[in-house]
Amino acid sequence: MVSDLDDDNDGVADLNGAFPLDSSEWSDDNNDGIGDNADNCTLVANSDQTNIDGDSEGNECDLERFGKVSRLVDYPTNTDFPNTDC
């Protein structure tokens, strides 16, 4: 019996891929369990993918960019802002 070395056919052998059964993901550089293609912060582990300010980067990457002192700041939630929909 011949085993399939790439079950999801993504071009990365199962032994080398972080997600051997998901063809859309193969690496997880920060080891947070979220594949790099879907991760909103590939530099820092952030398995909850929290992104309070709604930009393209998760909170952990925002904190890395602006400095650790930002961790002391309470981020407002979206409910703290008035509805600005037009």
Helices and strands as residue ranges (DSSP letters): H 59-66, G 68-72, G 78-80
